[in-house]
Amino acid sequence: MTSPLPSVKTPATSPATPSAKPPGARPVSRVRRQLPTSPWLFAAPGLLVVGIFILYPFVSTLVNAFTDRRTLIPGTFVGLDNFRELLHDDMFWTGLRNSVLYMVGVVPALVLLPLLLALLVQKNIPGITFFRSAFYTPVVASIVVVGLIWVWLLDERGLVNAVLEAVGIGRVGFLSDQWLLLLSAMAVTVWKGLGYYMIIYLAALANVPRELHEAAAVDGAGAVRRFFTVTVPAVRSTMVLVAALSSVAAFKVFSEVYLMAGPNGGPAGEDTTLVMLVQRTGTGLTGRVGYASAISVVVFVITVALMLLVLRADRKEDA
Amino acid sequence: MPTSRRALAAAAAIAVLLPLSACGSGGDDSASTDASGKIEGNITFQTWNLRANFKPYFDGLVKDFEKKYPGTHVKWIDQPGEGYADKISADAAGGTLPDVVNVSPDLVAPLAKAGLALDLDKAAPKYGKEYLPGAWASHQIPGMDGTYAFPWYLNTGPLFYNKTLFRKAGLDDSKPPKTYDALFTDALQLAKKSKGKVATLANVPTIEDFGRYGAPLMNKQGTGFAFNDAKGVELLTKYKELYDAKALDPQALTATPESTGKKFLTGAVAMNPGSALDLQKFKKDAPSLYKNIGITDQITSTGKVNMYVMGVMVNSRTKQKPAAVAFAHYVTDAQHQMEFAKKVAIFPSTAGSLDDPYFTQQDGSDETRVRIAAADSLKNAVNYTPVLFSEQMKNELRNSVAKALQGKESPKTALDNAVKACDRLLQQQG
């Protein structure tokens, strides 16, 4: 078969040029061993930033996980002691439980609700831009401000409890009960994330051919049927992406729980998540940096495993 | 020049090995304590959330010092209150700790153990007698010789109560509780009469509360905690009764000092500890509450109220030791503490200052009444919080107390577990 590419004539090397090699030399392999400088120079600023702010802290955390390092006291190598201690640390298991629960609670909502919202605001009708912006507003709001507003709303004497009391239900301890606190924090995460994932879905929905919907409608499919047979398959890969992104974010949750449950992680620390535990254990003048690093390594491994799991599930579906 | 793979491999190896170099490098414990010599050079002074309200005072202080000691230059930096300990730990770990640092005793302890706080008993022993003995001792660390910071200002405060809420509950608003028993009885009545809508207290007991109640906090050697004795269990049992009756706010388990202050301002809580500083806040933010505010003494079973101590520490690795020590002393000497006390509701830690007419003569105002009462109680006050009680230990105690209040553990088991956890952390501190 003939190559579709035109043949390229390379100039013959003049025997008089300095690059002329003596018999037996291996110029090709030498070129291979040496990388050109220019691309690296272009990439250098970015690589430097990545090296200093990502690679170095990452490697440092890995190393510290095997030491008994404290904030002000350099550590010594302790092997797997930190990981052994984790197995017997009740607070670690509490943190793991809460992080997993958070993910289980938040991810389905963040995969489905933004899709429904995107379908709602996808249509080009007058005034729809206002709603698109309104749904996106929580995304750009500061998490601290959002957290504080929700704390005021859900407080024992807040607006929500005032309404519940007025309709005869009575006050609910959203911020004092361990499970309600976790649920409240999940609600804030979902509320704040809706707009972000909605935008991703809007982009995906724009690529779904209108003809598919028209054909399905002609075949007698109703709105619900079209949603499951046309829309969902068309945006499935986006749903996988949203699931991957939101599960990693949910597993690493910190701000929402910290703001609503307090620095101690709720009553008796029962709402502590793994990242909160890292912060609480490893910071301050008496912080146990080595132990906190070990928890970080566990968080990292679980996060990578999650990503691989989601990608594998996606690949299986494709196959 | 082409970049070889070897160079890239070397860069990767450095990234891996550099963090390893931090292991076992050890601190430089060779810092000298000699602070003699000419007072000169540039030093940095760090305060804790003071610039917003006291900039002119500190600008003047720095200017006067530089004038008194020509050749010195003081750079004043101020850090926000939130995350101050984290800022200091980052500076200490990074070798950028300022020369003179505003600290509290619990911050001094780990810095002293890491060899970063100058021992004033060696570097400046002559100044010790200028301060109240209790205040000077507040920066001494169990298990270590020496004093590691100049005492600066002290604070203590009364217990504020809402007279309206007391009256509504059928209590005599002119007779606030003076003992723990009276406090618990009144609190239960307030909760009962308000059908659980008004709590009397909004904070779970802290280490300071156990101390004030009369529980021993540490053993005599300072090598282990002891607040799980009969008195400690008794206090926690009483708090459990209050919690069950909603006389202790249901959100107390997750409360912060800010949130409890707000609850008192809005009339959701009947009593709250505070200081003379809070009176101004009540006047401004809650005028109706201010009209009905009652002021009573801190409740204590030991006869000694709690005091908070601020200190000024000298970085042992400062290159300008004479100037740093001189400035730390200058900030905390009797004259300057007195000047500062007249600008804000704090109390000097220098000997004799509390006998000044400013702290002894009434002028009829509430502020002065609170100030004089506080100054009087400070003469035999105690800083109940052990200097070795770290943030992690506070968390352990708070979690155990919460478990007891929720009924997940008995008060005795909860305190035993808290002591065990705190002892383990103490041993890990070294």
Chai-1 contact restraints between the chains, C-beta under 6 A:
chainA,res_idxA,chainB,res_idxB,connection_type,confidence,min_distance_angstrom,max_distance_angstrom,comment,restraint_id
A,Q34,B,P2,contact,1.0,0.0,6.0,A-B,restraint_1
A,Q34,B,S4,contact,1.0,0.0,6.0,A-B,restraint_2
A,L35,B,T3,contact,1.0,0.0,6.0,A-B,restraint_3
A,T37,B,P2,contact,1.0,0.0,6.0,A-B,restraint_4
A,T37,B,T3,contact,1.0,0.0,6.0,A-B,restraint_5
A,W40,B,T3,contact,1.0,0.0,6.0,A-B,restraint_6
A,L55,B,A15,contact,1.0,0.0,6.0,A-B,restraint_7
A,Y56,B,A15,contact,1.0,0.0,6.0,A-B,restraint_8
A,V59,B,A15,contact,1.0,0.0,6.0,A-B,restraint_9
A,V59,B,V16,contact,1.0,0.0,6.0,A-B,restraint_10
A,V59,B,P19,contact,1.0,0.0,6.0,A-B,restraint_11
A,S60,B,P19,contact,1.0,0.0,6.0,A-B,restraint_12
A,V63,B,P19,contact,1.0,0.0,6.0,A-B,restraint_13
A,V63,B,L20,contact,1.0,0.0,6.0,A-B,restraint_14
A,T67,B,C23,contact,1.0,0.0,6.0,A-B,restraint_15
A,T71,B,S89,contact,1.0,0.0,6.0,A-B,restraint_16
A,T71,B,A93,contact,1.0,0.0,6.0,A-B,restraint_17
A,L72,B,A92,contact,1.0,0.0,6.0,A-B,restraint_18
A,L72,B,P110,contact,1.0,0.0,6.0,A-B,restraint_19
A,L72,B,A114,contact,1.0,0.0,6.0,A-B,restraint_20
A,P74,B,A22,contact,1.0,0.0,6.0,A-B,restraint_21
A,P74,B,G24,contact,1.0,0.0,6.0,A-B,restraint_22
A,P74,B,S25,contact,1.0,0.0,6.0,A-B,restraint_23
A,P74,B,G26,contact,1.0,0.0,6.0,A-B,restraint_24
A,G75,B,C23,contact,1.0,0.0,6.0,A-B,restraint_25
A,T76,B,G24,contact,1.0,0.0,6.0,A-B,restraint_26
A,E156,B,Q251,contact,1.0,0.0,6.0,A-B,restraint_27
A,R157,B,A268,contact,1.0,0.0,6.0,A-B,restraint_28
A,G173,B,P250,contact,1.0,0.0,6.0,A-B,restraint_29
A,L175,B,Q251,contact,1.0,0.0,6.0,A-B,restraint_30
A,S176,B,P250,contact,1.0,0.0,6.0,A-B,restraint_31
A,S176,B,Q251,contact,1.0,0.0,6.0,A-B,restraint_32
A,A261,B,T254,contact,1.0,0.0,6.0,A-B,restraint_33
A,G262,B,T254,contact,1.0,0.0,6.0,A-B,restraint_34
A,N264,B,N395,contact,1.0,0.0,6.0,A-B,restraint_35
A,N264,B,R398,contact,1.0,0.0,6.0,A-B,restraint_36
A,G266,B,T254,contact,1.0,0.0,6.0,A-B,restraint_37
A,P267,B,L253,contact,1.0,0.0,6.0,A-B,restraint_38
A,P267,B,A402,contact,1.0,0.0,6.0,A-B,restraint_39
A,A268,B,N399,contact,1.0,0.0,6.0,A-B,restraint_40
A,A268,B,A402,contact,1.0,0.0,6.0,A-B,restraint_41
A,A268,B,K403,contact,1.0,0.0,6.0,A-B,restraint_42
A,G269,B,N399,contact,1.0,0.0,6.0,A-B,restraint_43
A,T283,B,D86,contact,1.0,0.0,6.0,A-B,restraint_44
A,G284,B,A85,contact,1.0,0.0,6.0,A-B,restraint_45
A,G284,B,S89,contact,1.0,0.0,6.0,A-B,restraint_46
A,G284,B,E391,contact,1.0,0.0,6.0,A-B,restraint_47
A,L285,B,A85,contact,1.0,0.0,6.0,A-B,restraint_48
A,L285,B,S89,contact,1.0,0.0,6.0,A-B,restraint_49
A,L285,B,P110,contact,1.0,0.0,6.0,A-B,restraint_50
A,T286,B,P110,contact,1.0,0.0,6.0,A-B,restraint_51
A,T286,B,S390,contact,1.0,0.0,6.0,A-B,restraint_52
A,T286,B,Q429,contact,1.0,0.0,6.0,A-B,restraint_53
